[in-house]
Amino acid sequence: MAGCGAEYLHQFVEETDWYNGIVLDGLLPGVAWRRLPRPLQSWLRNYIGATTLYFVSGFLWCFYIYYLKRNVYVPKDAIPSNKAMILQIIVAMKAMPWYCVLPTLSECMVENGWTRCFSSIREVSWPAYTVYLITYLVIVEFGIYWAHRELHDIKPLYKYLHATHHVYNKQNTLSPFAGLAFHPLDGILQAVPHVIALFLVPTHFMTHMLLLFCEAVWTANIHDCIHGKIWPVMGAGYHTIHHTTYRHNYGHYTVWMDWMFGTLRDPEEELKKAE
């Protein structure tokens, strides 16, 4: 945490070195990547890890819902074309190097003791960790909701940033690969609450890192157009409505912020109206 001594902060350095070794040792000679400046080591690891996660989760999920379970979850005429998915991948890959700057910066801030991160759950106890985690997630939910909503409400932000993502506005154009198909600055703005939370609430560093990378899997899931019906999760059923109405369901993991601020639209209710 802020004000900690160099010996304590070195635990974070050792932890990020471990992350770097897991990803980079198998791909590059150890001596080669260790000679890079420390921020570049972290960025390279984040880039390789995020890109791998994006393609593995995207391909596996598409293979499952579009081929193994064809016409079970998504009707044949609602399956996006290969061309649409390739275009989404291109947009995501152009943005990916920039996305990876944010976790790299957050690591630097943690290693320098500027945040309220702690290294081990043993330092605070499991009950305290649970309270901190819930508080962290509430801050992230609130921040992402309002960042996302303002990206719609402020016309220049929508026109020059968020419209890149909303090209995919129908079921047959949405796919798991659309999850990271944003303008780079748009994607970063919606992830910034994860970093802001580090300054507001004590946060377990490894949990923070895992949640950042879980974003890649989560965003793939909410763009598959399959309504999971797990309350209060903001699943793909809700997010598909967001892509078609542009004015509802701005939330991230849950429906609570939309419920609180009057922007929630329930897929079940929409289905009843259609019938």
C-alpha positions as YAML, in Angstrom:
chain: A
units: angstrom
residues:
- id: 1
  name: MET
  ca: [0.00, 0.00, 0.00]
- id: 2
  name: ALA
  ca: [1.00, 3.65, -0.30]
- id: 3
  name: GLY
  ca: [3.87, 4.46, 2.01]
- id: 4
  name: CYS
  ca: [5.14, 0.88, 2.22]
- id: 5
  name: GLY
  ca: [8.84, 0.28, 2.39]
- id: 6
  name: ALA
  ca: [11.02, -0.91, -0.46]
- id: 7
  name: GLU
  ca: [11.20, -4.41, 0.98]
- id: 8
  name: TYR
  ca: [7.42, -4.77, 0.94]
- id: 9
  name: LEU
  ca: [7.09, -3.28, -2.55]
- id: 10
  name: HIS
  ca: [9.66, -5.76, -3.80]
- id: 11
  name: GLN
  ca: [7.01, -8.47, -3.33]
- id: 12
  name: PHE
  ca: [5.04, -6.89, -6.18]
- id: 13
  name: VAL
  ca: [8.16, -6.78, -8.34]
- id: 14
  name: GLU
  ca: [8.76, -10.48, -7.70]
- id: 15
  name: GLU
  ca: [5.13, -11.24, -8.50]
- id: 16
  name: THR
  ca: [5.21, -9.43, -11.85]
- id: 17
  name: ASP
  ca: [8.55, -11.10, -12.62]
- id: 18
  name: TRP
  ca: [6.78, -14.41, -12.06]
- id: 19
  name: TYR
  ca: [3.97, -13.43, -14.44]
- id: 20
  name: ASN
  ca: [6.55, -12.38, -17.02]
- id: 21
  name: GLY
  ca: [8.39, -15.67, -16.71]
- id: 22
  name: ILE
  ca: [5.22, -17.75, -17.15]
- id: 23
  name: VAL
  ca: [4.40, -16.05, -20.47]
- id: 24
  name: LEU
  ca: [7.75, -14.99, -21.90]
- id: 25
  name: ASP
  ca: [10.14, -17.81, -20.94]
- id: 26
  name: GLY
  ca: [8.41, -20.22, -23.29]
- id: 27
  name: LEU
  ca: [8.52, -17.81, -26.22]
- id: 28
  name: LEU
  ca: [11.73, -15.81, -25.90]
- id: 29
  name: PRO
  ca: [15.19, -16.59, -24.56]
- id: 30
  name: GLY
  ca: [15.20, -15.52, -20.92]
- id: 31
  name: VAL
  ca: [18.23, -13.30, -21.31]
- id: 32
  name: ALA
  ca: [16.64, -11.48, -24.24]
- id: 33
  name: TRP
  ca: [13.40, -10.35, -22.60]
- id: 34
  name: ARG
  ca: [15.04, -9.66, -19.24]
- id: 35
  name: ARG
  ca: [17.24, -7.06, -20.93]
- id: 36
  name: LEU
  ca: [14.18, -5.05, -21.92]
- id: 37
  name: PRO
  ca: [13.09, -2.07, -19.77]
- id: 38
  name: ARG
  ca: [10.76, -3.26, -17.04]
- id: 39
  name: PRO
  ca: [7.60, -1.55, -18.41]
- id: 40
  name: LEU
  ca: [8.28, -3.08, -21.82]
- id: 41
  name: GLN
  ca: [8.57, -6.55, -20.25]
- id: 42
  name: SER
  ca: [5.16, -6.11, -18.64]
- id: 43
  name: TRP
  ca: [3.60, -4.69, -21.80]
- id: 44
  name: LEU
  ca: [4.93, -7.57, -23.91]
- id: 45
  name: ARG
  ca: [3.60, -10.15, -21.45]
- id: 46
  name: ASN
  ca: [0.22, -8.40, -21.29]
- id: 47
  name: TYR
  ca: [0.04, -8.21, -25.09]
- id: 48
  name: ILE
  ca: [0.88, -11.88, -25.63]
- id: 49
  name: GLY
  ca: [-1.40, -13.01, -22.79]
- id: 50
  name: ALA
  ca: [-4.38, -10.85, -23.82]
- id: 51
  name: THR
  ca: [-4.07, -11.74, -27.51]
- id: 52
  name: THR
  ca: [-3.85, -15.45, -26.71]
- id: 53
  name: LEU
  ca: [-6.86, -15.24, -24.40]
- id: 54
  name: TYR
  ca: [-8.86, -13.31, -27.00]
- id: 55
  name: PHE
  ca: [-8.28, -15.86, -29.75]
- id: 56
  name: VAL
  ca: [-8.58, -18.98, -27.60]
- id: 57
  name: SER
  ca: [-11.81, -17.89, -25.88]
- id: 58
  name: GLY
  ca: [-13.25, -16.46, -29.10]
- id: 59
  name: PHE
  ca: [-12.52, -19.47, -31.30]
- id: 60
  name: LEU
  ca: [-13.62, -22.03, -28.72]
- id: 61
  name: TRP
  ca: [-16.88, -20.21, -28.02]
- id: 62
  name: CYS
  ca: [-17.65, -19.67, -31.71]
- id: 63
  name: PHE
  ca: [-16.87, -23.30, -32.47]
- id: 64
  name: TYR
  ca: [-19.22, -24.42, -29.70]
- id: 65
  name: ILE
  ca: [-22.22, -22.19, -30.41]
- id: 66
  name: TYR
  ca: [-21.98, -21.92, -34.22]
- id: 67
  name: TYR
  ca: [-20.90, -25.47, -35.09]
- id: 68
  name: LEU
  ca: [-21.27, -28.00, -32.28]
- id: 69
  name: LYS
  ca: [-24.55, -26.45, -31.13]
- id: 70
  name: ARG
  ca: [-25.64, -25.00, -34.47]
- id: 71
  name: ASN
  ca: [-29.32, -23.96, -34.39]
- id: 72
  name: VAL
  ca: [-29.53, -24.83, -30.68]
- id: 73
  name: TYR
  ca: [-28.51, -21.48, -29.20]
- id: 74
  name: VAL
  ca: [-28.40, -19.28, -32.28]
- id: 75
  name: PRO
  ca: [-30.63, -19.75, -35.35]
- id: 76
  name: LYS
  ca: [-28.80, -20.40, -38.61]
- id: 77
  name: ASP
  ca: [-29.83, -17.03, -40.08]
- id: 78
  name: ALA
  ca: [-28.48, -15.22, -36.99]
- id: 79
  name: ILE
  ca: [-24.95, -16.63, -37.21]
- id: 80
  name: PRO
  ca: [-22.54, -13.83, -38.21]
- id: 81
  name: SER
  ca: [-20.59, -14.33, -41.41]
- id: 82
  name: ASN
  ca: [-16.90, -15.20, -41.38]
- id: 83
  name: LYS
  ca: [-16.27, -11.83, -43.01]
- id: 84
  name: ALA
  ca: [-17.98, -10.00, -40.12]
- id: 85
  name: MET
  ca: [-15.94, -11.91, -37.54]
- id: 86
  name: ILE
  ca: [-12.67, -11.28, -39.41]
- id: 87
  name: LEU
  ca: [-13.42, -7.55, -39.48]
- id: 88
  name: GLN
  ca: [-14.06, -7.64, -35.73]
- id: 89
  name: ILE
  ca: [-10.75, -9.41, -35.18]
- id: 90
  name: ILE
  ca: [-8.94, -6.77, -37.27]
- id: 91
  name: VAL
  ca: [-10.43, -3.93, -35.20]
- id: 92
  name: ALA
  ca: [-9.55, -5.71, -31.94]
- id: 93
  name: MET
  ca: [-5.99, -6.44, -33.06]
- id: 94
  name: LYS
  ca: [-5.40, -2.81, -34.01]
- id: 95
  name: ALA
  ca: [-6.50, -1.79, -30.53]
- id: 96
  name: MET
  ca: [-4.81, -4.58, -28.55]
- id: 97
  name: PRO
  ca: [-1.33, -2.95, -28.27]
- id: 98
  name: TRP
  ca: [-2.98, 0.12, -26.76]
- id: 99
  name: TYR
  ca: [-5.25, -1.84, -24.44]
- id: 100
  name: CYS
  ca: [-2.16, -3.43, -22.88]
- id: 101
  name: VAL
  ca: [-0.74, -0.05, -21.87]
- id: 102
  name: LEU
  ca: [-3.30, 0.30, -19.07]
- id: 103
  name: PRO
  ca: [-2.40, -2.86, -17.05]
- id: 104
  name: THR
  ca: [1.27, -2.02, -17.64]
- id: 105
  name: LEU
  ca: [0.76, 1.42, -16.08]
- id: 106
  name: SER
  ca: [-1.22, -0.03, -13.19]
- id: 107
  name: GLU
  ca: [1.62, -2.48, -12.46]
- id: 108
  name: CYS
  ca: [4.14, 0.37, -12.41]
- id: 109
  name: MET
  ca: [1.96, 2.30, -9.95]
- id: 110
  name: VAL
  ca: [1.56, -0.75, -7.73]
- id: 111
  name: GLU
  ca: [5.29, -1.51, -7.74]
- id: 112
  name: ASN
  ca: [6.02, 2.10, -6.77]
- id: 113
  name: GLY
  ca: [3.61, 2.04, -3.84]
- id: 114
  name: TRP
  ca: [1.18, 4.61, -5.25]
- id: 115
  name: THR
  ca: [-1.91, 2.44, -4.81]
- id: 116
  name: ARG
  ca: [-3.62, 0.63, -1.91]
- id: 117
  name: CYS
  ca: [-2.74, -2.83, -3.21]
- id: 118
  name: PHE
  ca: [-1.65, -5.60, -0.89]
- id: 119
  name: SER
  ca: [0.35, -8.64, -1.90]
- id: 120
  name: SER
  ca: [-1.16, -11.49, 0.13]
- id: 121
  name: ILE
  ca: [-4.65, -12.21, 1.45]
- id: 122
  name: ARG
  ca: [-2.99, -13.32, 4.71]
- id: 123
  name: GLU
  ca: [-2.20, -9.66, 5.37]
- id: 124
  name: VAL
  ca: [-5.87, -8.71, 5.70]
- id: 125
  name: SER
  ca: [-7.81, -11.98, 6.38]
- id: 126
  name: TRP
  ca: [-10.39, -13.63, 4.14]
- id: 127
  name: PRO
  ca: [-13.41, -11.71, 5.53]
- id: 128
  name: ALA
  ca: [-11.68, -8.37, 4.93]
- id: 129
  name: TYR
  ca: [-10.56, -9.53, 1.47]
- id: 130
  name: THR
  ca: [-14.17, -10.38, 0.62]
- id: 131
  name: VAL
  ca: [-15.42, -6.96, 1.73]
- id: 132
  name: TYR
  ca: [-12.65, -5.22, -0.22]
- id: 133
  name: LEU
  ca: [-13.37, -7.29, -3.33]
- id: 134
  name: ILE
  ca: [-17.09, -6.49, -3.22]
- id: 135
  name: THR
  ca: [-16.29, -2.79, -2.78]
- id: 136
  name: TYR
  ca: [-13.82, -2.94, -5.67]
- id: 137
  name: LEU
  ca: [-16.43, -4.56, -7.92]
- id: 138
  name: VAL
  ca: [-19.07, -1.97, -6.98]
- id: 139
  name: ILE
  ca: [-16.65, 0.82, -7.90]
- id: 140
  name: VAL
  ca: [-15.87, -0.92, -11.20]
- id: 141
  name: GLU
  ca: [-19.58, -1.45, -11.94]
- id: 142
  name: PHE
  ca: [-20.39, 2.19, -11.20]
- id: 143
  name: GLY
  ca: [-17.41, 3.51, -13.17]
- id: 144
  name: ILE
  ca: [-17.94, 1.36, -16.24]
- id: 145
  name: TYR
  ca: [-21.67, 2.09, -16.28]
- id: 146
  name: TRP
  ca: [-21.10, 5.84, -16.38]
- id: 147
  name: ALA
  ca: [-18.13, 5.68, -18.73]
- id: 148
  name: HIS
  ca: [-20.21, 3.59, -21.13]
- id: 149
  name: ARG
  ca: [-23.27, 5.80, -20.77]
- id: 150
  name: GLU
  ca: [-21.31, 8.99, -21.39]
- id: 151
  name: LEU
  ca: [-19.72, 7.43, -24.46]
- id: 152
  name: HIS
  ca: [-23.29, 7.33, -25.79]
- id: 153
  name: ASP
  ca: [-24.60, 10.62, -24.38]
- id: 154
  name: ILE
  ca: [-21.68, 12.87, -25.36]
- id: 155
  name: LYS
  ca: [-22.04, 13.06, -29.13]
- id: 156
  name: PRO
  ca: [-18.36, 13.61, -30.07]
- id: 157
  name: LEU
  ca: [-17.32, 10.65, -27.89]
- id: 158
  name: TYR
  ca: [-19.89, 8.46, -29.59]
- id: 159
  name: LYS
  ca: [-19.08, 9.67, -33.09]
- id: 160
  name: TYR
  ca: [-15.30, 9.41, -32.87]
- id: 161
  name: LEU
  ca: [-14.88, 6.56, -30.37]
- id: 162
  name: HIS
  ca: [-17.84, 4.36, -29.47]
- id: 163
  name: ALA
  ca: [-19.46, 4.20, -32.92]
- id: 164
  name: THR
  ca: [-16.58, 1.92, -33.96]
- id: 165
  name: HIS
  ca: [-18.06, -0.75, -31.71]
- id: 166
  name: HIS
  ca: [-21.71, -0.08, -32.52]
- id: 167
  name: VAL
  ca: [-21.25, -0.95, -36.16]
- id: 168
  name: TYR
  ca: [-22.23, -4.38, -34.80]
- id: 169
  name: ASN
  ca: [-25.87, -3.63, -33.98]
- id: 170
  name: LYS
  ca: [-27.80, -6.75, -34.96]
- id: 171
  name: GLN
  ca: [-27.76, -10.37, -33.85]
- id: 172
  name: ASN
  ca: [-26.28, -11.56, -37.14]
- id: 173
  name: THR
  ca: [-23.37, -9.11, -36.85]
- id: 174
  name: LEU
  ca: [-22.52, -9.73, -33.18]
- id: 175
  name: SER
  ca: [-20.08, -12.46, -32.23]
- id: 176
  name: PRO
  ca: [-17.70, -13.22, -29.34]
- id: 177
  name: PHE
  ca: [-14.96, -11.52, -31.39]
- id: 178
  name: ALA
  ca: [-16.86, -8.22, -31.18]
- id: 179
  name: GLY
  ca: [-16.14, -8.13, -27.46]
- id: 180
  name: LEU
  ca: [-12.85, -6.25, -27.89]
- id: 181
  name: ALA
  ca: [-13.59, -4.58, -31.22]
- id: 182
  name: PHE
  ca: [-13.39, -0.99, -29.95]
- id: 183
  name: HIS
  ca: [-11.53, 2.17, -30.75]
- id: 184
  name: PRO
  ca: [-8.43, 1.86, -28.51]
- id: 185
  name: LEU
  ca: [-9.28, 4.90, -26.39]
- id: 186
  name: ASP
  ca: [-12.86, 3.67, -25.96]
- id: 187
  name: GLY
  ca: [-11.65, 0.32, -24.62]
- id: 188
  name: ILE
  ca: [-9.20, 2.00, -22.27]
- id: 189
  name: LEU
  ca: [-11.81, 4.46, -20.92]
- id: 190
  name: GLN
  ca: [-14.13, 1.59, -20.05]
- id: 191
  name: ALA
  ca: [-11.33, -0.28, -18.25]
- id: 192
  name: VAL
  ca: [-10.01, 2.73, -16.30]
- id: 193
  name: PRO
  ca: [-12.38, 2.11, -13.31]
- id: 194
  name: HIS
  ca: [-10.33, -1.03, -12.57]
- id: 195
  name: VAL
  ca: [-7.31, 1.21, -12.01]
- id: 196
  name: ILE
  ca: [-9.15, 4.01, -10.20]
- id: 197
  name: ALA
  ca: [-10.40, 1.43, -7.69]
- id: 198
  name: LEU
  ca: [-6.78, 0.66, -6.73]
- id: 199
  name: PHE
  ca: [-6.52, 4.13, -5.18]
- id: 200
  name: LEU
  ca: [-9.84, 3.93, -3.33]
- id: 201
  name: VAL
  ca: [-9.97, 0.49, -1.72]
- id: 202
  name: PRO
  ca: [-7.32, -2.01, -0.54]
- id: 203
  name: THR
  ca: [-7.02, -4.49, -3.40]
- id: 204
  name: HIS
  ca: [-5.30, -7.84, -3.74]
- id: 205
  name: PHE
  ca: [-2.88, -7.34, -6.63]
- id: 206
  name: MET
  ca: [-3.28, -10.81, -8.16]
- id: 207
  name: THR
  ca: [-7.08, -10.49, -8.02]
- id: 208
  name: HIS
  ca: [-6.85, -7.15, -9.83]
- id: 209
  name: MET
  ca: [-4.72, -8.69, -12.58]
- id: 210
  name: LEU
  ca: [-7.05, -11.69, -12.95]
- id: 211
  name: LEU
  ca: [-10.12, -9.44, -13.18]
- id: 212
  name: LEU
  ca: [-8.50, -7.33, -15.89]
- id: 213
  name: PHE
  ca: [-7.83, -10.40, -18.01]
- id: 214
  name: CYS
  ca: [-11.25, -11.86, -17.24]
- id: 215
  name: GLU
  ca: [-12.60, -8.87, -19.17]
- id: 216
  name: ALA
  ca: [-11.53, -10.56, -22.41]
- id: 217
  name: VAL
  ca: [-13.58, -13.66, -21.59]
- id: 218
  name: TRP
  ca: [-16.53, -11.71, -20.22]
- id: 219
  name: THR
  ca: [-16.82, -9.38, -23.21]
- id: 220
  name: ALA
  ca: [-16.73, -12.40, -25.54]
- id: 221
  name: ASN
  ca: [-19.58, -13.94, -23.57]
- id: 222
  name: ILE
  ca: [-21.89, -10.90, -23.61]
- id: 223
  name: HIS
  ca: [-21.61, -10.55, -27.39]
- id: 224
  name: ASP
  ca: [-22.75, -14.08, -28.25]
- id: 225
  name: CYS
  ca: [-26.49, -13.09, -28.20]
- id: 226
  name: ILE
  ca: [-27.39, -16.03, -25.92]
- id: 227
  name: HIS
  ca: [-29.59, -14.99, -23.01]
- id: 228
  name: GLY
  ca: [-28.31, -16.88, -19.97]
- id: 229
  name: LYS
  ca: [-31.16, -15.90, -17.62]
- id: 230
  name: ILE
  ca: [-28.95, -15.75, -14.52]
- id: 231
  name: TRP
  ca: [-30.13, -12.83, -12.37]
- id: 232
  name: PRO
  ca: [-28.56, -10.33, -11.69]
- id: 233
  name: VAL
  ca: [-25.91, -11.02, -14.33]
- id: 234
  name: MET
  ca: [-25.81, -8.58, -17.27]
- id: 235
  name: GLY
  ca: [-25.62, -11.36, -19.83]
- id: 236
  name: ALA
  ca: [-25.76, -11.35, -23.61]
- id: 237
  name: GLY
  ca: [-29.55, -11.06, -23.69]
- id: 238
  name: TYR
  ca: [-29.32, -7.65, -22.01]
- id: 239
  name: HIS
  ca: [-26.28, -6.57, -23.99]
- id: 240
  name: THR
  ca: [-27.88, -7.49, -27.33]
- id: 241
  name: ILE
  ca: [-30.70, -5.08, -26.45]
- id: 242
  name: HIS
  ca: [-28.04, -2.44, -25.78]
- id: 243
  name: HIS
  ca: [-26.69, -2.93, -29.30]
- id: 244
  name: THR
  ca: [-30.13, -2.58, -30.86]
- id: 245
  name: THR
  ca: [-31.58, 0.32, -28.80]
- id: 246
  name: TYR
  ca: [-28.36, 2.20, -27.92]
- id: 247
  name: ARG
  ca: [-30.09, 3.61, -24.78]
- id: 248
  name: HIS
  ca: [-30.40, 0.69, -22.39]
- id: 249
  name: ASN
  ca: [-28.31, -1.81, -20.44]
- id: 250
  name: TYR
  ca: [-25.03, 0.06, -20.12]
- id: 251
  name: GLY
  ca: [-23.93, -2.09, -17.18]
- id: 252
  name: HIS
  ca: [-21.03, -4.48, -17.02]
- id: 253
  name: TYR
  ca: [-21.30, -7.58, -14.83]
- id: 254
  name: THR
  ca: [-24.72, -6.95, -13.30]
- id: 255
  name: VAL
  ca: [-28.02, -5.19, -14.01]
- id: 256
  name: TRP
  ca: [-27.97, -3.19, -10.77]
- id: 257
  name: MET
  ca: [-26.62, 0.11, -12.10]
- id: 258
  name: ASP
  ca: [-29.12, 0.15, -14.94]
- id: 259
  name: TRP
  ca: [-31.88, -0.65, -12.46]
- id: 260
  name: MET
  ca: [-30.75, 2.16, -10.14]
- id: 261
  name: PHE
  ca: [-30.45, 4.77, -12.89]
- id: 262
  name: GLY
  ca: [-33.51, 3.81, -14.92]
- id: 263
  name: THR
  ca: [-31.91, 2.38, -18.07]
- id: 264
  name: LEU
  ca: [-32.68, -1.30, -17.60]
- id: 265
  name: ARG
  ca: [-34.58, -3.22, -20.27]
- id: 266
  name: ASP
  ca: [-35.27, -6.90, -19.56]
- id: 267
  name: PRO
  ca: [-34.99, -9.42, -22.44]
- id: 268
  name: GLU
  ca: [-37.79, -11.50, -20.94]
- id: 269
  name: GLU
  ca: [-40.16, -8.54, -20.99]
- id: 270
  name: GLU
  ca: [-39.15, -7.71, -24.56]
- id: 271
  name: LEU
  ca: [-39.92, -11.26, -25.60]
- id: 272
  name: LYS
  ca: [-43.39, -11.09, -24.01]
- id: 273
  name: LYS
  ca: [-44.11, -7.81, -25.83]
- id: 274
  name: ALA
  ca: [-43.06, -9.37, -29.13]
- id: 275
  name: GLU
  ca: [-45.44, -12.28, -28.55]
...
